[in-house]
């Protein structure tokens, strides 16, 4: 008999940063995620409270770093300063 895996129902820090971002950033991120075929993966990652974002798929990370560079520390990435 299959068992149901208990998942945490809270949201992680990336989700909170996404929710606090400007609406234009929301749309840009969603369009890029859908174009890359990562929208469903994003929903899964965002719904895991305490998820180690350093283990997120690289294209997902790259989309967020491009649109919201302030999320770099969440992914364990240090962006070069200009």
PDB file with one MODEL, atoms N, CA, C and O in Angstrom:
MODEL        1
ATOM      1  N   UNK A   1       0.850  -1.172   0.000  1.00  0.00           N
ATOM      2  CA  UNK A   1       0.000   0.000   0.000  1.00  0.00           C
ATOM      3  C   UNK A   1       0.901   1.244   0.000  1.00  0.00           C
ATOM      4  O   UNK A   1       1.807   1.355   0.826  1.00  0.00           O
ATOM      5  N   UNK A   2       0.650   2.176  -0.929  1.00  0.00           N
ATOM      6  CA  UNK A   2       1.467   3.386  -0.959  1.00  0.00           C
ATOM      7  C   UNK A   2       1.210   4.256   0.264  1.00  0.00           C
ATOM      8  O   UNK A   2       0.108   4.287   0.810  1.00  0.00           O
ATOM      9  N   UNK A   3       2.234   4.945   0.666  1.00  0.00           N
ATOM     10  CA  UNK A   3       2.095   5.859   1.798  1.00  0.00           C
ATOM     11  C   UNK A   3       2.197   7.291   1.306  1.00  0.00           C
ATOM     12  O   UNK A   3       2.799   7.565   0.267  1.00  0.00           O
ATOM     13  N   UNK A   4       1.622   8.168   2.039  1.00  0.00           N
ATOM     14  CA  UNK A   4       1.661   9.588   1.707  1.00  0.00           C
ATOM     15  C   UNK A   4       2.843  10.209   2.429  1.00  0.00           C
ATOM     16  O   UNK A   4       3.013  10.046   3.637  1.00  0.00           O
ATOM     17  N   UNK A   5       3.653  10.922   1.666  1.00  0.00           N
ATOM     18  CA  UNK A   5       4.802  11.599   2.266  1.00  0.00           C
ATOM     19  C   UNK A   5       4.325  12.904   2.893  1.00  0.00           C
ATOM     20  O   UNK A   5       3.626  13.698   2.263  1.00  0.00           O
ATOM     21  N   UNK A   6       4.714  13.105   4.133  1.00  0.00           N
ATOM     22  CA  UNK A   6       4.349  14.353   4.806  1.00  0.00           C
ATOM     23  C   UNK A   6       5.302  15.454   4.379  1.00  0.00           C
ATOM     24  O   UNK A   6       6.512  15.357   4.588  1.00  0.00           O
ATOM     25  N   UNK A   7       4.758  16.488   3.786  1.00  0.00           N
ATOM     26  CA  UNK A   7       5.557  17.625   3.353  1.00  0.00           C
ATOM     27  C   UNK A   7       5.249  18.811   4.244  1.00  0.00           C
ATOM     28  O   UNK A   7       4.125  18.982   4.714  1.00  0.00           O
ATOM     29  N   UNK A   8       6.259  19.618   4.465  1.00  0.00           N
ATOM     30  CA  UNK A   8       6.056  20.848   5.214  1.00  0.00           C
ATOM     31  C   UNK A   8       5.201  21.779   4.358  1.00  0.00           C
ATOM     32  O   UNK A   8       5.411  21.882   3.149  1.00  0.00           O
ATOM     33  N   UNK A   9       4.258  22.440   4.969  1.00  0.00           N
ATOM     34  CA  UNK A   9       3.347  23.293   4.204  1.00  0.00           C
ATOM     35  C   UNK A   9       3.731  24.763   4.228  1.00  0.00           C
ATOM     36  O   UNK A   9       3.051  25.581   3.609  1.00  0.00           O
ATOM     37  N   UNK A  10       4.799  25.120   4.925  1.00  0.00           N
ATOM     38  CA  UNK A  10       5.222  26.519   4.972  1.00  0.00           C
ATOM     39  C   UNK A  10       5.964  26.922   3.714  1.00  0.00           C
ATOM     40  O   UNK A  10       6.268  26.083   2.866  1.00  0.00           O
ATOM     41  N   UNK A  11       6.248  28.177   3.599  1.00  0.00           N
ATOM     42  CA  UNK A  11       6.993  28.700   2.455  1.00  0.00           C
ATOM     43  C   UNK A  11       8.409  29.034   2.906  1.00  0.00           C
ATOM     44  O   UNK A  11       8.648  29.287   4.087  1.00  0.00           O
ATOM     45  N   UNK A  12       9.350  29.035   1.959  1.00  0.00           N
ATOM     46  CA  UNK A  12      10.736  29.337   2.313  1.00  0.00           C
ATOM     47  C   UNK A  12      11.078  30.804   2.044  1.00  0.00           C
ATOM     48  O   UNK A  12      10.233  31.577   1.592  1.00  0.00           O
ATOM     49  N   UNK A  13      12.309  31.168   2.323  1.00  0.00           N
ATOM     50  CA  UNK A  13      12.745  32.568   2.208  1.00  0.00           C
ATOM     51  C   UNK A  13      12.664  33.093   0.773  1.00  0.00           C
ATOM     52  O   UNK A  13      12.366  34.268   0.558  1.00  0.00           O
ATOM     53  N   UNK A  14      12.927  32.223  -0.208  1.00  0.00           N
ATOM     54  CA  UNK A  14      12.842  32.656  -1.603  1.00  0.00           C
ATOM     55  C   UNK A  14      11.408  33.042  -1.949  1.00  0.00           C
ATOM     56  O   UNK A  14      11.177  34.033  -2.642  1.00  0.00           O
ATOM     57  N   UNK A  15      10.456  32.267  -1.472  1.00  0.00           N
ATOM     58  CA  UNK A  15       9.042  32.577  -1.712  1.00  0.00           C
ATOM     59  C   UNK A  15       8.683  33.927  -1.083  1.00  0.00           C
ATOM     60  O   UNK A  15       7.979  34.737  -1.687  1.00  0.00           O
ATOM     61  N   UNK A  16       9.169  34.153   0.120  1.00  0.00           N
ATOM     62  CA  UNK A  16       8.873  35.420   0.796  1.00  0.00           C
ATOM     63  C   UNK A  16       9.465  36.600   0.034  1.00  0.00           C
ATOM     64  O   UNK A  16       8.816  37.636  -0.105  1.00  0.00           O
ATOM     65  N   UNK A  17      10.689  36.451  -0.460  1.00  0.00           N
ATOM     66  CA  UNK A  17      11.322  37.519  -1.240  1.00  0.00           C
ATOM     67  C   UNK A  17      10.549  37.754  -2.535  1.00  0.00           C
ATOM     68  O   UNK A  17      10.355  38.896  -2.952  1.00  0.00           O
ATOM     69  N   UNK A  18      10.111  36.671  -3.163  1.00  0.00           N
ATOM     70  CA  UNK A  18       9.317  36.764  -4.397  1.00  0.00           C
ATOM     71  C   UNK A  18       8.005  37.507  -4.123  1.00  0.00           C
ATOM     72  O   UNK A  18       7.607  38.364  -4.913  1.00  0.00           O
ATOM     73  N   UNK A  19       7.340  37.193  -3.026  1.00  0.00           N
ATOM     74  CA  UNK A  19       6.072  37.847  -2.691  1.00  0.00           C
ATOM     75  C   UNK A  19       6.248  39.336  -2.413  1.00  0.00           C
ATOM     76  O   UNK A  19       5.343  40.128  -2.676  1.00  0.00           O
ATOM     77  N   UNK A  20       7.401  39.720  -1.885  1.00  0.00           N
ATOM     78  CA  UNK A  20       7.654  41.125  -1.562  1.00  0.00           C
ATOM     79  C   UNK A  20       8.191  41.926  -2.744  1.00  0.00           C
ATOM     80  O   UNK A  20       8.362  43.141  -2.642  1.00  0.00           O
ATOM     81  N   UNK A  21       8.457  41.261  -3.855  1.00  0.00           N
ATOM     82  CA  UNK A  21       9.007  41.934  -5.034  1.00  0.00           C
ATOM     83  C   UNK A  21       7.916  42.689  -5.782  1.00  0.00           C
ATOM     84  O   UNK A  21       6.723  42.470  -5.568  1.00  0.00           O
ATOM     85  N   UNK A  22       8.345  43.568  -6.649  1.00  0.00           N
ATOM     86  CA  UNK A  22       7.411  44.351  -7.470  1.00  0.00           C
ATOM     87  C   UNK A  22       6.659  43.433  -8.434  1.00  0.00           C
ATOM     88  O   UNK A  22       7.192  42.404  -8.848  1.00  0.00           O
ATOM     89  N   UNK A  23       5.424  43.796  -8.794  1.00  0.00           N
ATOM     90  CA  UNK A  23       4.631  42.959  -9.700  1.00  0.00           C
ATOM     91  C   UNK A  23       5.317  42.679 -11.034  1.00  0.00           C
ATOM     92  O   UNK A  23       5.160  41.593 -11.592  1.00  0.00           O
ATOM     93  N   UNK A  24       6.066  43.635 -11.546  1.00  0.00           N
ATOM     94  CA  UNK A  24       6.769  43.425 -12.811  1.00  0.00           C
ATOM     95  C   UNK A  24       7.786  42.288 -12.690  1.00  0.00           C
ATOM     96  O   UNK A  24       7.956  41.496 -13.616  1.00  0.00           O
ATOM     97  N   UNK A  25       8.453  42.219 -11.547  1.00  0.00           N
ATOM     98  CA  UNK A  25       9.409  41.133 -11.317  1.00  0.00           C
ATOM     99  C   UNK A  25       8.682  39.796 -11.240  1.00  0.00           C
ATOM    100  O   UNK A  25       9.196  38.792 -11.734  1.00  0.00           O
ATOM    101  N   UNK A  26       7.502  39.761 -10.635  1.00  0.00           N
ATOM    102  CA  UNK A  26       6.697  38.533 -10.571  1.00  0.00           C
ATOM    103  C   UNK A  26       6.452  38.004 -11.972  1.00  0.00           C
ATOM    104  O   UNK A  26       6.694  36.832 -12.260  1.00  0.00           O
ATOM    105  N   UNK A  27       5.968  38.886 -12.844  1.00  0.00           N
ATOM    106  CA  UNK A  27       5.625  38.480 -14.204  1.00  0.00           C
ATOM    107  C   UNK A  27       6.854  38.038 -14.986  1.00  0.00           C
ATOM    108  O   UNK A  27       6.803  37.048 -15.715  1.00  0.00           O
ATOM    109  N   UNK A  28       7.944  38.756 -14.841  1.00  0.00           N
ATOM    110  CA  UNK A  28       9.168  38.398 -15.553  1.00  0.00           C
ATOM    111  C   UNK A  28       9.673  37.025 -15.106  1.00  0.00           C
ATOM    112  O   UNK A  28      10.069  36.206 -15.935  1.00  0.00           O
ATOM    113  N   UNK A  29       9.656  36.781 -13.811  1.00  0.00           N
ATOM    114  CA  UNK A  29      10.097  35.485 -13.287  1.00  0.00           C
ATOM    115  C   UNK A  29       9.187  34.372 -13.789  1.00  0.00           C
ATOM    116  O   UNK A  29       9.672  33.339 -14.250  1.00  0.00           O
ATOM    117  N   UNK A  30       7.876  34.570 -13.706  1.00  0.00           N
ATOM    118  CA  UNK A  30       6.939  33.536 -14.154  1.00  0.00           C
ATOM    119  C   UNK A  30       7.101  33.233 -15.637  1.00  0.00           C
ATOM    120  O   UNK A  30       7.084  32.067 -16.031  1.00  0.00           O
ATOM    121  N   UNK A  31       7.258  34.258 -16.464  1.00  0.00           N
ATOM    122  CA  UNK A  31       7.451  34.039 -17.897  1.00  0.00           C
ATOM    123  C   UNK A  31       8.726  33.247 -18.167  1.00  0.00           C
ATOM    124  O   UNK A  31       8.735  32.332 -18.990  1.00  0.00           O
ATOM    125  N   UNK A  32       9.799  33.604 -17.473  1.00  0.00           N
ATOM    126  CA  UNK A  32      11.066  32.898 -17.686  1.00  0.00           C
ATOM    127  C   UNK A  32      10.992  31.459 -17.176  1.00  0.00           C
ATOM    128  O   UNK A  32      11.527  30.549 -17.809  1.00  0.00           O
ATOM    129  N   UNK A  33      10.337  31.252 -16.043  1.00  0.00           N
ATOM    130  CA  UNK A  33      10.188  29.894 -15.510  1.00  0.00           C
ATOM    131  C   UNK A  33       9.375  29.024 -16.458  1.00  0.00           C
ATOM    132  O   UNK A  33       9.732  27.872 -16.704  1.00  0.00           O
ATOM    133  N   UNK A  34       8.291  29.564 -16.988  1.00  0.00           N
ATOM    134  CA  UNK A  34       7.457  28.796 -17.911  1.00  0.00           C
ATOM    135  C   UNK A  34       8.210  28.512 -19.205  1.00  0.00           C
ATOM    136  O   UNK A  34       8.115  27.410 -19.744  1.00  0.00           O
ATOM    137  N   UNK A  35       8.955  29.488 -19.709  1.00  0.00           N
ATOM    138  CA  UNK A  35       9.724  29.287 -20.941  1.00  0.00           C
ATOM    139  C   UNK A  35      10.796  28.212 -20.755  1.00  0.00           C
ATOM    140  O   UNK A  35      11.108  27.472 -21.689  1.00  0.00           O
ATOM    141  N   UNK A  36      11.352  28.130 -19.556  1.00  0.00           N
ATOM    142  CA  UNK A  36      12.407  27.144 -19.274  1.00  0.00           C
ATOM    143  C   UNK A  36      11.829  25.802 -18.815  1.00  0.00           C
ATOM    144  O   UNK A  36      12.579  24.856 -18.574  1.00  0.00           O
ATOM    145  N   UNK A  37      10.507  25.715 -18.693  1.00  0.00           N
ATOM    146  CA  UNK A  37       9.880  24.478 -18.240  1.00  0.00           C
ATOM    147  C   UNK A  37      10.105  24.204 -16.769  1.00  0.00           C
ATOM    148  O   UNK A  37      10.127  23.047 -16.350  1.00  0.00           O
ATOM    149  N   UNK A  38      10.277  25.266 -15.967  1.00  0.00           N
ATOM    150  CA  UNK A  38      10.586  25.119 -14.543  1.00  0.00           C
ATOM    151  C   UNK A  38       9.476  25.609 -13.616  1.00  0.00           C
ATOM    152  O   UNK A  38       9.667  25.665 -12.402  1.00  0.00           O
ATOM    153  N   UNK A  39       8.329  25.960 -14.168  1.00  0.00           N
ATOM    154  CA  UNK A  39       7.272  26.519 -13.333  1.00  0.00           C
ATOM    155  C   UNK A  39       6.823  25.532 -12.248  1.00  0.00           C
ATOM    156  O   UNK A  39       6.673  25.907 -11.085  1.00  0.00           O
ATOM    157  N   UNK A  40       6.613  24.285 -12.633  1.00  0.00           N
ATOM    158  CA  UNK A  40       6.166  23.291 -11.654  1.00  0.00           C
ATOM    159  C   UNK A  40       7.256  23.029 -10.610  1.00  0.00           C
ATOM    160  O   UNK A  40       6.967  22.866  -9.424  1.00  0.00           O
ATOM    161  N   UNK A  41       8.498  22.991 -11.062  1.00  0.00           N
ATOM    162  CA  UNK A  41       9.616  22.807 -10.124  1.00  0.00           C
ATOM    163  C   UNK A  41       9.659  23.973  -9.135  1.00  0.00           C
ATOM    164  O   UNK A  41       9.899  23.765  -7.946  1.00  0.00           O
ATOM    165  N   UNK A  42       9.431  25.182  -9.611  1.00  0.00           N
ATOM    166  CA  UNK A  42       9.412  26.370  -8.751  1.00  0.00           C
ATOM    167  C   UNK A  42       8.342  26.228  -7.690  1.00  0.00           C
ATOM    168  O   UNK A  42       8.585  26.528  -6.521  1.00  0.00           O
ATOM    169  N   UNK A  43       7.154  25.771  -8.082  1.00  0.00           N
ATOM    170  CA  UNK A  43       6.080  25.606  -7.107  1.00  0.00           C
ATOM    171  C   UNK A  43       6.461  24.588  -6.037  1.00  0.00           C
ATOM    172  O   UNK A  43       6.142  24.776  -4.863  1.00  0.00           O
ATOM    173  N   UNK A  44       7.130  23.528  -6.426  1.00  0.00           N
ATOM    174  CA  UNK A  44       7.561  22.502  -5.474  1.00  0.00           C
ATOM    175  C   UNK A  44       8.626  23.050  -4.536  1.00  0.00           C
ATOM    176  O   UNK A  44       8.544  22.863  -3.322  1.00  0.00           O
ATOM    177  N   UNK A  45       9.618  23.722  -5.091  1.00  0.00           N
ATOM    178  CA  UNK A  45      10.713  24.277  -4.280  1.00  0.00           C
ATOM    179  C   UNK A  45      10.190  25.350  -3.337  1.00  0.00           C
ATOM    180  O   UNK A  45      10.586  25.391  -2.172  1.00  0.00           O
ATOM    181  N   UNK A  46       9.315  26.209  -3.814  1.00  0.00           N
ATOM    182  CA  UNK A  46       8.807  27.318  -3.006  1.00  0.00           C
ATOM    183  C   UNK A  46       7.941  26.835  -1.856  1.00  0.00           C
ATOM    184  O   UNK A  46       7.817  27.521  -0.841  1.00  0.00           O
ATOM    185  N   UNK A  47       7.341  25.662  -2.003  1.00  0.00           N
ATOM    186  CA  UNK A  47       6.424  25.195  -0.968  1.00  0.00           C
ATOM    187  C   UNK A  47       7.116  24.394   0.129  1.00  0.00           C
ATOM    188  O   UNK A  47       6.455  23.898   1.042  1.00  0.00           O
ATOM    189  N   UNK A  48       8.422  24.265   0.052  1.00  0.00           N
ATOM    190  CA  UNK A  48       9.144  23.496   1.064  1.00  0.00           C
ATOM    191  C   UNK A  48       9.833  24.431   2.050  1.00  0.00           C
ATOM    192  O   UNK A  48      10.867  25.027   1.748  1.00  0.00           O
ATOM    193  N   UNK A  49       9.253  24.544   3.207  1.00  0.00           N
ATOM    194  CA  UNK A  49       9.843  25.379   4.251  1.00  0.00           C
ATOM    195  C   UNK A  49      11.172  24.772   4.663  1.00  0.00           C
ATOM    196  O   UNK A  49      11.260  23.571   4.919  1.00  0.00           O
ATOM    197  N   UNK A  50      12.193  25.588   4.727  1.00  0.00           N
ATOM    198  CA  UNK A  50      13.509  25.113   5.124  1.00  0.00           C
ATOM    199  C   UNK A  50      14.262  24.409   4.013  1.00  0.00           C
ATOM    200  O   UNK A  50      15.302  23.805   4.274  1.00  0.00           O
ATOM    201  N   UNK A  51      13.768  24.465   2.766  1.00  0.00           N
ATOM    202  CA  UNK A  51      14.431  23.816   1.634  1.00  0.00           C
ATOM    203  C   UNK A  51      15.808  24.441   1.419  1.00  0.00           C
ATOM    204  O   UNK A  51      15.947  25.664   1.424  1.00  0.00           O
ATOM    205  N   UNK A  52      16.810  23.612   1.232  1.00  0.00           N
ATOM    206  CA  UNK A  52      18.169  24.106   0.983  1.00  0.00           C
ATOM    207  C   UNK A  52      18.246  24.593  -0.461  1.00  0.00           C
ATOM    208  O   UNK A  52      18.366  23.789  -1.385  1.00  0.00           O
ATOM    209  N   UNK A  53      18.177  25.891  -0.651  1.00  0.00           N
ATOM    210  CA  UNK A  53      18.145  26.460  -1.999  1.00  0.00           C
ATOM    211  C   UNK A  53      19.460  26.291  -2.744  1.00  0.00           C
ATOM    212  O   UNK A  53      19.514  26.495  -3.957  1.00  0.00           O
ATOM    213  N   UNK A  54      20.513  25.922  -2.038  1.00  0.00           N
ATOM    214  CA  UNK A  54      21.775  25.651  -2.727  1.00  0.00           C
ATOM    215  C   UNK A  54      21.648  24.414  -3.597  1.00  0.00           C
ATOM    216  O   UNK A  54      22.476  24.191  -4.480  1.00  0.00           O
ATOM    217  N   UNK A  55      20.622  23.606  -3.361  1.00  0.00           N
ATOM    218  CA  UNK A  55      20.388  22.390  -4.136  1.00  0.00           C
ATOM    219  C   UNK A  55      19.342  22.597  -5.241  1.00  0.00           C
ATOM    220  O   UNK A  55      18.960  21.642  -5.917  1.00  0.00           O
ATOM    221  N   UNK A  56      18.882  23.828  -5.423  1.00  0.00           N
ATOM    222  CA  UNK A  56      17.899  24.115  -6.475  1.00  0.00           C
ATOM    223  C   UNK A  56      18.551  23.936  -7.845  1.00  0.00           C
ATOM    224  O   UNK A  56      19.767  24.065  -7.985  1.00  0.00           O
ATOM    225  N   UNK A  57      17.738  23.641  -8.842  1.00  0.00           N
ATOM    226  CA  UNK A  57      18.251  23.482 -10.202  1.00  0.00           C
ATOM    227  C   UNK A  57      18.906  24.778 -10.658  1.00  0.00           C
ATOM    228  O   UNK A  57      18.403  25.869 -10.389  1.00  0.00           O
ATOM    229  N   UNK A  58      20.030  24.648 -11.350  1.00  0.00           N
ATOM    230  CA  UNK A  58      20.791  25.819 -11.784  1.00  0.00           C
ATOM    231  C   UNK A  58      19.971  26.787 -12.639  1.00  0.00           C
ATOM    232  O   UNK A  58      20.076  27.996 -12.428  1.00  0.00           O
ATOM    233  N   UNK A  59      19.157  26.317 -13.594  1.00  0.00           N
ATOM    234  CA  UNK A  59      18.372  27.291 -14.371  1.00  0.00           C
ATOM    235  C   UNK A  59      17.394  28.097 -13.506  1.00  0.00           C
ATOM    236  O   UNK A  59      17.173  29.281 -13.762  1.00  0.00           O
ATOM    237  N   UNK A  60      16.817  27.466 -12.497  1.00  0.00           N
ATOM    238  CA  UNK A  60      15.926  28.185 -11.578  1.00  0.00           C
ATOM    239  C   UNK A  60      16.705  29.265 -10.845  1.00  0.00           C
ATOM    240  O   UNK A  60      16.273  30.414 -10.757  1.00  0.00           O
ATOM    241  N   UNK A  61      17.853  28.878 -10.323  1.00  0.00           N
ATOM    242  CA  UNK A  61      18.710  29.828  -9.619  1.00  0.00           C
ATOM    243  C   UNK A  61      19.108  30.978 -10.538  1.00  0.00           C
ATOM    244  O   UNK A  61      19.070  32.141 -10.135  1.00  0.00           O
ATOM    245  N   UNK A  62      19.490  30.655 -11.774  1.00  0.00           N
ATOM    246  CA  UNK A  62      19.937  31.682 -12.711  1.00  0.00           C
ATOM    247  C   UNK A  62      18.840  32.690 -13.039  1.00  0.00           C
ATOM    248  O   UNK A  62      19.107  33.882 -13.189  1.00  0.00           O
ATOM    249  N   UNK A  63      17.606  32.206 -13.149  1.00  0.00           N
ATOM    250  CA  UNK A  63      16.482  33.111 -13.421  1.00  0.00           C
ATOM    251  C   UNK A  63      16.311  34.090 -12.267  1.00  0.00           C
ATOM    252  O   UNK A  63      16.135  35.290 -12.481  1.00  0.00           O
ATOM    253  N   UNK A  64      16.363  33.576 -11.051  1.00  0.00           N
ATOM    254  CA  UNK A  64      16.187  34.465  -9.898  1.00  0.00           C
ATOM    255  C   UNK A  64      17.367  35.420  -9.750  1.00  0.00           C
ATOM    256  O   UNK A  64      17.173  36.580  -9.386  1.00  0.00           O
ATOM    257  N   UNK A  65      18.573  34.960 -10.022  1.00  0.00           N
ATOM    258  CA  UNK A  65      19.732  35.846  -9.905  1.00  0.00           C
ATOM    259  C   UNK A  65      19.685  36.950 -10.956  1.00  0.00           C
ATOM    260  O   UNK A  65      20.131  38.070 -10.704  1.00  0.00           O
ATOM    261  N   UNK A  66      19.149  36.642 -12.122  1.00  0.00           N
ATOM    262  CA  UNK A  66      19.047  37.636 -13.195  1.00  0.00           C
ATOM    263  C   UNK A  66      18.007  38.708 -12.846  1.00  0.00           C
ATOM    264  O   UNK A  66      18.256  39.901 -13.018  1.00  0.00           O
ATOM    265  N   UNK A  67      16.847  38.274 -12.359  1.00  0.00           N
ATOM    266  CA  UNK A  67      15.750  39.212 -12.104  1.00  0.00           C
ATOM    267  C   UNK A  67      15.828  39.823 -10.708  1.00  0.00           C
ATOM    268  O   UNK A  67      15.504  40.995 -10.519  1.00  0.00           O
ATOM    269  N   UNK A  68      16.259  39.027  -9.734  1.00  0.00           N
ATOM    270  CA  UNK A  68      16.338  39.493  -8.339  1.00  0.00           C
ATOM    271  C   UNK A  68      17.723  39.148  -7.768  1.00  0.00           C
ATOM    272  O   UNK A  68      17.850  38.186  -7.010  1.00  0.00           O
ATOM    273  N   UNK A  69      18.745  39.912  -8.117  1.00  0.00           N
ATOM    274  CA  UNK A  69      20.103  39.594  -7.653  1.00  0.00           C
ATOM    275  C   UNK A  69      20.232  39.574  -6.132  1.00  0.00           C
ATOM    276  O   UNK A  69      21.171  38.984  -5.597  1.00  0.00           O
ATOM    277  N   UNK A  70      19.305  40.208  -5.439  1.00  0.00           N
ATOM    278  CA  UNK A  70      19.363  40.222  -3.977  1.00  0.00           C
ATOM    279  C   UNK A  70      19.101  38.843  -3.372  1.00  0.00           C
ATOM    280  O   UNK A  70      19.296  38.653  -2.172  1.00  0.00           O
ATOM    281  N   UNK A  71      18.663  37.877  -4.188  1.00  0.00           N
ATOM    282  CA  UNK A  71      18.421  36.518  -3.692  1.00  0.00           C
ATOM    283  C   UNK A  71      19.685  35.658  -3.709  1.00  0.00           C
ATOM    284  O   UNK A  71      19.640  34.505  -3.279  1.00  0.00           O
ATOM    285  N   UNK A  72      20.793  36.180  -4.186  1.00  0.00           N
ATOM    286  CA  UNK A  72      22.038  35.407  -4.300  1.00  0.00           C
ATOM    287  C   UNK A  72      22.440  34.715  -2.993  1.00  0.00           C
ATOM    288  O   UNK A  72      22.789  33.535  -3.029  1.00  0.00           O
ATOM    289  N   UNK A  73      22.407  35.388  -1.857  1.00  0.00           N
ATOM    290  CA  UNK A  73      22.801  34.705  -0.610  1.00  0.00           C
ATOM    291  C   UNK A  73      21.925  33.496  -0.277  1.00  0.00           C
ATOM    292  O   UNK A  73      22.392  32.552   0.360  1.00  0.00           O
ATOM    293  N   UNK A  74      20.670  33.519  -0.698  1.00  0.00           N
ATOM    294  CA  UNK A  74      19.787  32.376  -0.436  1.00  0.00           C
ATOM    295  C   UNK A  74      20.245  31.137  -1.174  1.00  0.00           C
ATOM    296  O   UNK A  74      20.028  30.016  -0.714  1.00  0.00           O
ATOM    297  N   UNK A  75      20.890  31.339  -2.338  1.00  0.00           N
ATOM    298  CA  UNK A  75      21.379  30.233  -3.150  1.00  0.00           C
ATOM    299  C   UNK A  75      22.834  29.895  -2.820  1.00  0.00           C
ATOM    300  O   UNK A  75      23.410  28.986  -3.417  1.00  0.00           O
ATOM    301  N   UNK A  76      23.423  30.616  -1.880  1.00  0.00           N
ATOM    302  CA  UNK A  76      24.819  30.374  -1.531  1.00  0.00           C
ATOM    303  C   UNK A  76      25.778  30.887  -2.590  1.00  0.00           C
ATOM    304  O   UNK A  76      26.885  30.369  -2.741  1.00  0.00           O
ATOM    305  N   UNK A  77      25.349  31.913  -3.326  1.00  0.00           N
ATOM    306  CA  UNK A  77      26.138  32.482  -4.418  1.00  0.00           C
ATOM    307  C   UNK A  77      26.573  33.877  -4.046  1.00  0.00           C
ATOM    308  O   UNK A  77      25.798  34.647  -3.478  1.00  0.00           O
ATOM    309  N   UNK A  78      27.806  34.204  -4.361  1.00  0.00           N
ATOM    310  CA  UNK A  78      28.292  35.557  -4.140  1.00  0.00           C
ATOM    311  C   UNK A  78      28.493  36.195  -5.510  1.00  0.00           C
ATOM    312  O   UNK A  78      29.334  35.755  -6.294  1.00  0.00           O
ATOM    313  N   UNK A  79      27.711  37.235  -5.788  1.00  0.00           N
ATOM    314  CA  UNK A  79      27.814  37.933  -7.064  1.00  0.00           C
ATOM    315  C   UNK A  79      28.982  38.910  -7.030  1.00  0.00           C
ATOM    316  O   UNK A  79      29.277  39.503  -5.993  1.00  0.00           O
ATOM    317  N   UNK A  80      29.645  39.073  -8.174  1.00  0.00           N
ATOM    318  CA  UNK A  80      30.740  40.045  -8.223  1.00  0.00           C
ATOM    319  C   UNK A  80      30.196  41.466  -8.056  1.00  0.00           C
ATOM    320  O   UNK A  80      29.137  41.800  -8.586  1.00  0.00           O
ATOM    321  N   UNK A  81      30.913  42.277  -7.334  1.00  0.00           N
ATOM    322  CA  UNK A  81      30.508  43.669  -7.144  1.00  0.00           C
ATOM    323  C   UNK A  81      31.053  44.508  -8.283  1.00  0.00           C
ATOM    324  O   UNK A  81      32.150  44.261  -8.784  1.00  0.00           O
ATOM    325  N   UNK A  82      30.278  45.498  -8.683  1.00  0.00           N
ATOM    326  CA  UNK A  82      30.716  46.355  -9.796  1.00  0.00           C
ATOM    327  C   UNK A  82      30.941  47.756  -9.322  1.00  0.00           C
ATOM    328  O   UNK A  82      31.312  48.624 -10.113  1.00  0.00           O
TER     329      UNK A  82
ENDMDL
END
